[in-house]
Amino acid sequence: MIRSFSRLSTRVSLPTASRAFSAEVETSWTDAWNAATENMKSNVTFEESAEILRNLTKTDLLRATDLRDSPSRFFEAHRILARHAVEHGPGFWIRFTVHYNLFAGTIVAAGDEEQVSRLADYQAAGELGCFGLTEKLAGVQSGLVVQTTATYDEASDEFILDTPHEGARKNWISQGFVADKAVVLADLIVKGESKGPHAFVMDFRSSGSLVPGVKIDDMGSKTVGNDLDNAWIDFENVRLPKDSMLRRYAEIVDGEYIIKGDVRPFDMIGQRLYTGRIAVAQAALEYRRALFSKTKSYSDSKKMFAFSGEPVLSEIPQLEALYEENEERLGRLDEYVGDCEAALSEVLKEGGTPDTRLVDCIATAKVKAVEDSIEMVHRLRQEVGSFALMADAGFKHTDFLQCCKFAEGDSRILMSKIARDRLRLVEKGQDMDSEEGKQALGLAMAMKGHLDKGASKQEAWDKEWKGVYELAETVMDRVMTDGPTV
Ligand SMILES: Cc1cc2nc3c(=O)[nH]c(=O)nc-3n(C[C@H](O)[C@H](O)[C@H](O)COP(=O)(O)OP(=O)(O)OC[C@H]3O[C@@H](n4cnc5c(N)ncnc54)[C@H](O)[C@@H]3O)c2cc1C
């Protein structure tokens, strides 16, 4: 069983968020959320951490449906919690976003009115939800393709949820040891035919015990965030009632699978990755802001040896330059990610789906915010001497940024997709005259050289992997300059 290992450290005075983000949120709400979360703890067991989230949801300050009704609160709540990660690590932030964005958010996006209305009951009861997408051999990296199956059984009018082999076990599922409910992604099988990934909301525990047919175990101890429980999950012919399938866009009617309208359920499930990417991008920026702020408080008062004058560490030229560079880079990212949040919030309020331009902008926001923060935090660590080693300085939780890197689509995966989409334009003979177009054409030609020698498409891609990521960098730089709105 997991227990928390981190020590309670001295309180950090947290900087406020960038104006680019928080303009729309009422100050009174922000004050209330700050007050409700100020006593965040990390020296707790995972059960205690879950209890803190249960109590926070019961305050009703942030409703499960606010992602749709008040996206600015949803994002502000994430940012405020991310600032605590310098002191307490990533555990609670991940628990929170899994419940509000992945679990509740998927129900909001893909459930019908009745299914969405149940969220208020869960919230009043302080019930928590987990989100089962990732499998040992599939998940975000596989483009949401999963091997867990949900077979429609006509005789009982139910679904049978099953893990067909070990590689299809759900993996790394946050809150798996405490969740009352679960949203599970499974391949829907109707009359022997696969209908692709669909989301099912199920009772995960009943009176505190796992429902029959569900087996879990611990993923093991992590470098950070051990106040968060992570489980692998195996389903053995678990019977789910028919209304467990999120049915706003697809349903089983009289034994037949029907799609309602022109939105694929799969696309709506993927929506949560967009909100998640913005929340993760902002979390990386907030963690970095708080860590730089805490470190600067120290270096402003740390006296240094000098033959003349009384310099402090902050005045040592390389550190002074790093602080300036950080302000400039952070400011640019704050603004860009804030623009993406604003554009996505409009889409969320209308219940639509982001267009290709916004999808690329969001992917870019996540990669840039996370990778830039990893670089700047690493560089800061190299310039502050022994402080970086102190247990309560905040650097021991830098693996929070690693979590940001692979959550909701790893940087490499997002960059591969950006490059692949750009190469498709070349295939169609579009936009080849710009410098970016020439670079894409060069990559396409290099890959063609491998294909002509008998290589497969994958082999050609793998041989040119450096060019793939270089092209993605070029596209991301342009996307960031253009911004999300025309
Ligand atoms: C603390 C924590 C909480 C989590 N919570 C949840 C949860 O609640 N629900 C859930 O569903 N999942 C959850 N996950 C799973 C998480 O989303 C996955 O860990 C993530 O998708 C990465 O999968 P992986 O670690 O197996 O990486 P791998 O798939 O093993 O990939 C390793 C690395 O290889 C590279 N890579 C992989 N495939 C490719 C490719 N095709 N091309 C180029 N590069 C590639 C990437 O750089 C990647 O970082 C959680 C994970 C952690 C660690």
The ligand as a Gaussian input file, in Angstrom:
#p B3LYP/6-31G(d) Opt

LIG

0 1
 C        1.486000       9.951000     -11.922000
 C        0.731000       9.483000     -13.130000
 C       -0.648000       9.604000     -13.164000
 C       -1.373000       9.129000     -14.282000
 N       -2.728000       9.159000     -14.243000
 C       -3.436000       8.587000     -15.263000
 C       -4.858000       8.476000     -15.181000
 O       -5.484000       8.881000     -14.209000
 N       -5.513000       7.900000     -16.225000
 C       -4.862000       7.424000     -17.319000
 O       -5.520000       6.936000     -18.227000
 N       -3.501000       7.497000     -17.413000
 C       -2.779000       8.060000     -16.414000
 N       -1.409000       8.121000     -16.480000
 C       -0.751000       7.574000     -17.656000
 C       -0.051000       8.606000     -18.477000
 O       -0.981000       9.317000     -19.245000
 C        0.987000       7.847000     -19.284000
 O        2.039000       7.591000     -18.387000
 C        1.457000       8.578000     -20.429000
 O        0.447000       8.492000     -21.403000
 C        2.783000       8.040000     -20.963000
 O        2.736000       6.670000     -21.091000
 P        4.010000       5.802000     -20.617000
 O        4.502000       6.342000     -19.351000
 O        3.643000       4.379000     -20.669000
 O        5.096000       6.145000     -21.722000
 P        5.578000       5.220000     -22.913000
 O        4.430000       4.926000     -23.815000
 O        6.374000       4.071000     -22.378000
 O        6.563000       6.201000     -23.673000
 C        7.880000       6.502000     -23.159000
 C        8.452000       7.636000     -23.963000
 O        8.657000       7.181000     -25.308000
 C        8.308000       8.200000     -26.227000
 N        7.347000       7.636000     -27.185000
 C        6.364000       6.727000     -26.971000
 N        5.713000       6.423000     -28.121000
 C        6.312000       7.152000     -29.086000
 C        6.105000       7.306000     -30.489000
 N        5.159000       6.622000     -31.133000
 N        6.888000       8.184000     -31.155000
 C        7.836000       8.889000     -30.520000
 N        8.086000       8.795000     -29.208000
 C        7.344000       7.943000     -28.507000
 C        7.748000       9.356000     -25.446000
 O        8.731000      10.382000     -25.404000
 C        7.504000       8.830000     -24.058000
 O        7.802000       9.750000     -23.060000
 C       -0.670000       8.584000     -15.385000
 C        0.726000       8.478000     -15.346000
 C        1.419000       8.890000     -14.224000
 C        2.914000       8.681000     -14.194000

